[in-house]
C-alpha cells in the first residue's frame, strides 16, 4: 500500500508534488505504527517550513510523534477536517487524511521513490 506516484521522506511523510504545490501527509506504515490517532497538530497557514524540520505532531492511543516537512516552502492550506476527525489519517492516509499543502520555494532533495520507501519500511519492520 505504497502509492507509486508519491515521494517519501525517511521520517514517513509522503509528498504529492504537482508543479509548485505539494500535498503532505503521513504514510500508511506511519499511521499503522502509531495506532488510532487522537489529535493532530498542523502548521499554520502562511508558515514557512523547511525540508526536514519539525512542523507539527500527531498523538495516538500508543504514542506521540513529530511531523516533519518533506519540502521547503509556505503552507497554503491545512486539512481542517482532521481537527474534528483525526482518524481520517488512519482510514485514508493518502486521500482524505492529507495534512497540509505547501507552495514550494525550492526543489526538494533526497526524497525516496516508492520502491526505495518500500525497502525502508521492510528494513524497519523487522
N, C-alpha and C positions, 0 to 999 in steps of 0.2 A: 504494500500500500504506500508506495513512494512515487508520486506523480513525476513523470519524466520531463515535463516542460519547466519545472521549477528549479531554482538554485537553492543550495542549503549551506548553512553555517555549521561549523563543528559543534556549536552550542545548541543545535537542534531547532533553530528557527528556519523557516522557509521564506524565499523571496520570489515573487512573481513579477518579473521585470518586463514592463511594457513601455518602451521608449524611455521617457524620463520619469515615469511614475512606477512605484514599486509597492505592491501589497505584501504585507508581512504577517506571519503567524507562527505558531509552533507546530512541529511535526506530529504525526500520528504516534511515533515512537515516544516523543516527549510527553504527550498527554497520557499515554499508557503508563509510563514510568511514574508520573505524578499521581495518577488516580483521579477521582472526581474533583474537578475544580470548584472552589467555593468563592473565590474572589480573584479579579484580575485588575491590576493597577497599570494603566496605559499612559504613555506620554501625552502631554497636552498638544492640541492643535497649534501649530506655529513654532513648536520647539525644534531647535536644530539638534540633530542626532548625528553621531559619528559611528562608523562601522566598528563593531567590536565593543562598543561602550554600553553599559547598563542603561536601559531606558524605562524599565518598569519591573513588575514582578507578578507572579501567579502564586496563589495559595490553594492547597488542596487538603483533603482529609488526611493525607500522608505527610506532606512537606510544603515548604515554601521554596520558590526558586526565582532567580532573576531572569529577566528577558533582556537579551542583547540585540542591538540593531545590526542586521546583516549588511546595511548600506549606510552611506552618508548623505544627508540632505535635511529637508524640513518636513515635519509632519503635516500632511494635508488634511487628514481625516482619521478618526478613530471609530472603531465599531462599538457604538453606544449600546447595541443590543447585549453586549457582554456584561454590562453593568447589572442588568436585571437577570440575565441568563448566562452565567459563566460556563455552564455545562455545554453550551454550543461548541466550545473549543474541544470538548470531548467527543461530542456526537458527530461533528462535521468539521474537523480542523482545517481543511483546505478550501472550504466554500463559505459556509455560514459563520465559522469560527475564526475568521481572519481577525487580526489585532489592530493594525494601523496601516496607513498608506503614506508614503514618503515621496516628495519630489526630489529626485537625485540632484546632488550638486557635484558629485564626482563618480567616476566609474568604480563599481565595487571590484575588489580583487580577492582572490583566494577562496571564493565560494566553490562548493562542490557540486558536481552534476549528480543526477540520480544514482548512477552506478557507484560513484565514489562514496556517496552518502550511505547507500545500502551496505557497502563494505564497512563503513564506520559503525553502523548500527549492529552489524553482526559481531564486530570485534568488541563492542561494549555490552552486548547481551550475554556474553559468556563470562 
